[in-house]
Every structure is written in structure tokens, then in C-alpha cells.
Amino acid sequence: MAVSLLVLPGAAAATCGHAPSLGARAGAERSLWQERDAQGATLVRESGTLRAVGLDVTGRCRGVDWSAQWTLARGDRGYDGQTTTQVPFQTVSRLQAQHLAAQAWLPVRSGWAVGTQVAYRHIERDIAGQGNVMGYPERFGYWQAALGGRYQAALGAQLRLTASVWLGGGPGGRVHLDLPRADPATLRLGGSRLLALDLQLDGGEGADRPGWSWQAGMSYRHEQHRAGPSTTLMRNGVPVGAASQPKFVQHHLRGTAHATYRF
């Protein structure tokens, strides 16, 4: 494994003329989740601050900037909703969200580039029980793709500002849930739309020089998911009801600090 890690950057540099860089990040994220009915009324509202970490690899090949990222956000959100009998219900939702993304940027003029991104998001959401109301886990998974625009400007000899925007969406994914009084079930999600904004400040000896550099970033992500179709719930093979994932909206505001090493 150690040999492979040493060979890959050199091989990439020989092929594309630029060695890739490896980075790690850490920060905090303010997360908001809302579920709404067909009339737009709020069914569930969750909010909280999550811890965020991540890894990434970036490079340039034949004039195209590329990157791949993995991020993990975890923590608790306050849950304000209602039971199946329409009684107000407050508890805590324990969250762990992983995001895998790959993107490429093509420069089109000085400082400007257009890009494309494909990403997969996996969310583990555990709603805690409270009193005589039992909690249950949910596992979401869905794909999204987006088109983007990027602008970069030098603020000094060793400082650069990058601003980017993404617009996109994806098909309906899946949510696996284990309700207290029914067999485990899989519900379909409706399609999604997304808007993402990123600001990053880069400092160091230069984008093409080997060694360490630092980055500080702020990002905002907004997602809207349409309601999914109804699915029959079973218990020991006997139908006991139906369920569907309602429309839900997510807002994520994240601040991170990065450290990057270029080979």
C-alpha cells in the first residue's frame, strides 16, 4: 500500500503534467431539515449543528481541473414534529450524513470555468423515542448531478479567492426504515433539485508548487425533494397500513478549514 501511494502521484504527474494534491478538512455545519405535506404545511422541523470532516484529491489533466471528495457530517438535531395521531412531538434526531462527489472544471476565459459534478448522498437518521412514543431509524440514499460556474481571482502573491455555484438535481432515491409496529420497508423518494454555493480562500506557495498549503471555506447547500409514492406496510406478511416519504427540504451552511499537500 505504501508503494502504491508513492507511485500514483508520480504516474499522474507523468500522464497529465501536474501531480495531484491530497487534502483533509474539518469544520462545523448548521443543518436544517423540513418535511411538508401536499399543501405546504410543515410536518417536521429539525435543526442543529453538526461536526464535519472530509478528504479530497485534486489535480489537473490536459487543461481540466478535477477533484473527488468525501465528507462526513454527524451530530444531533432537535426534532419538532407530530405523531401519527397528530399530537405534537419533540425529541432528538441523531444524524450521520456522507457525501461522495466527483467534479471537473474546464477553463473558458481568464479566471472563469464551467464544470460538471456527480454525487451520491447517504444519510443515517435515527429518531429517538420519547415517553410512550417509540423512535425508529431511517437510511436515505440518492444520486444527484449538477452543472456549475467558477471564478478565481488572485488577491496577492500567495492568496487566491474561488467562488463557485452549482445547479442540478437527481432522480428519486430510496429510504429504508424500520418502524416499531411494522416490518422493515423501503420507500421511494421523489426527484430532487439542488443549489450549492461555495467560497474558498487559498494560501500557500502557489497552485503548482509542491508542499503544504491551507484553505478556508464557506459553503451553502439547498435541496428540495418531491414526495414519494405510497408503499404498503406489512407485519408478518399481513398489510397493516401505508406510508410515503413526504416532500422535504434541506439547508446546510458549513464552514471548514483545510490542509493540502501537493506532490
N, C-alpha and C positions, 0 to 999 in steps of 0.2 A: 504493500500500500504506500509506503513512504517513497519508493522508487517511482510509482505512478504519479504521485503528486508533484514530484520534481520534474518528470518528463513532460507532463501535459502542458504546463505553461510554455516550455521551450518549443514544443511541437506547434502549439497555437501561434507563437510568435513567428516561427519559420513559415507557416502557411499564410498568415494574414499580415505579417509585418509589425504587429503590436502584441505584446504579451498581455494576457488578461490580468485583472486585479480581483482580489478576494476581499470581502468586507464583512463586518459584523456591526450590528446596530442594537440600541436599547433605548427605551423611552416609555411614554405613557400615552394612553388613548382614552378620550371621552367618548363613550358609546351610548347611543340611544336607539331603542327598538320599539316600534309601534305596530300593533295589529288592528285592522279596521274592518268593519262589516261592509256590506254592499252599499249602504247609504253614506259611508264615510265616517261613521261614529267610531270612536276609539274603544276597542275591546280590551287591549292590554297595552301598558306602557312600562318599559324598562329603561333604566338609566344607571350608569355607574362608570367608574374609572378603572381601566384595565392596564396591566403591565404588558409591555410589548417588547419582543426581541426578534432578531432576524439575521439571516445570512444572505449574501448575494455574490454573484460573479458577473463581471462586466468586461467587455472587450470591444475591439473594432476590427472588422474584416472587410476588405475591399470597399472601403468608404462607408460601411454601415456600422453604426453603433448598436450593440446588442447587450442584453442583460437577462439574467434569471434570478429570481428572488423567492425566498421562503420567509414568511413572517408568522409569528405565533403571538396571539393576544389572549390573556387569561385573567380572570378575576370574577368579582361578584357584581350583579346589577340588582337594584331594587325593583321588585315586581309589583305592579299595581294593576289588578285585573278583576275578574269575577268568576264565580263557579258556574257549573252547568245549569244551576238553578237561578242564575242572575244575581247572586249575592256578592257584594264587594269582597275582594280577597287580596290581601297583601302578604308577600313573602319575599324570598331571595332567589334569584336565578344565578346559578354558577355556570360560567361560560369559559369555553376554550375554543378559539377560532384559529384555524390555519389557512393561510393563503399562499398558493403557488402561482407564480406568474412568469411569463417569458415575453420579452418585447424587443422590438428592433426600431431604430430611428434612421431615416435617410435624410441627410442634409439637402436642402433645396436652395438656400441662399445664405449669405453671411449671417450667422447666429441662429438661423431658423432650420427646423427639421420637421418632417412628418413621420408618424410612427404607427405601428400596429401592435396589439397586445392580445394574448390569450391567457386565461387564468382559471383556476379551479379553487373553490372555497369550500371548506369543511368546517361545520360549526357543531360543537357538542354543547348542548344546553340542558342543564339539569334544574328543573323547577322543584324547589324544596317544599315538602309538606308543612302544613301549619294547622295545629289543632286537630280536628277530625277530617280535614281535607288532605288527601294523600297527594304527594308530588309524583313526578314521572320524568324520565329522560327523553330528549329528542336529539336526533342526529341529522343535520341538513347537509346536502351536497349538491353543488350546481356549478356549471361552466358559464363563463362569460367571455366575450371578445369586444374589443374596442379599437377605435381609431383616435389618434392624438396629434397634438401640435406642441412643439417645444421651442423655447427661445433661451439662448445662453448669451450672457454678457460678462466681459471681464470688468471687475471692479478694482483691479490693481494687479501688480506683478504676480501675486500669489493668491488671488481671491477671485472666485467666479460665482455668479448667480445663475441658477437654472430654474425656469418656470415652465410647467407643462400642464396640459389639460387633456382629459380622456372622455370620450362619449361612446357608449356602447350598450350592450345588454346580452341576453342569452336565452336559451330555451328553458322550459320548466325542468327543475331538478327533482330531487326526492327528499322526503323527510321520513325517517324511521322513528317510531315512537312506541313506547311500552306503557300503555295506560293501566291504571290499577285494576280495573274490572273488565278487561278485555285482553285477547291475545295480542302479541306484538303485531304491528301493522305498518305498512308503507304507504304514505300518501304522496301524490304528485303535486309539485309546485307549479304555479303559473309562470309565464315568462317574466323576464326581468329587464329593467333599464338601469343604467348607471351613469353617474357623473363623478369624475375624480379630478382634483386639483392638487398640484404638488409644487412646493418651493424648496430649493436646496441651495445652501451656501457651501462652496468647496474651498478648502485652503490647503496649501502644500507647495511642493516644489514645481508642480506642473503636471498637466494631464498625461504626458507621455514619458515622464521620468520615473525610473524605478524607485521604490521606497514607500514610506508611510505618508498618508495624507489624512485629513479629517473633513467631515461634513456635518452640517446641522440642518435638519429638515422639518418642515411642517407639511401635513397632507390632510385633505378633506375628501371623504368618500360618501356619496349619497346613492342608495339603491332603493328601487321600488319593485316589488314582486306582486304580480297579479294573483288573485285567489285561484286555488287549485280545485279540481273536480272532487265530488263526494266519493268516499270509499266506504264500503260496508265493513263494520267492525264485527268480529267473531269472538266467541268464547267457547272453547272446547268444541269448535266446529259448528256452533249454532249462532246465527246472526243476532246481535244484541243492540244494534244501532248503526249510525253512520257518522262519519267525521270528514272534514275537509280543512285544509290549511287556508285560513283567510288571507286577504291582502296584507302584506307587511312592508314596512319602510324602515330602513336603517340609515343612521347618520354616524359617521366616525371622524373625529378630529384627533389627529395624532401628532405628537412632537417627538423627534428622535435625535440622538447623537450617533455618528458613525465613525468608525476607524477602518481605513482601507490600505491594503498593501499591494503595490504594483510590482510584478516580477521584472 
